[in-house]
């Protein structure tokens, strides 16, 4: 997913639009995790980038997406760019 989201909508309150955007992102992540894992991989991992636009996007952890969106809302910005790419993940064996 490589997409710019607007945080304002004509037919929704701003808080509902933010919830809608978060829901769409979480739905995408869940859909990707349900896909069959490729051979020699244990799970689906994700590379994430977040920023005001594609050129200024920086790498973030998947767990920090919601916090980044909340920070964007607190700064009164009207849109943001997010990139979420699935990749095969491997478990690290504990010693």
Secondary structure, DSSP 4 states (H G I P E B T S, - for coil): -EEEEES-BTTB-HHHHHHHHHHHHHHHHHHHHHSPPPTT-SEEEEEEEEESSTTT-EEE-GGGHHHHHHHHHHTT-SEEEEEEEEEEE-PPPP-
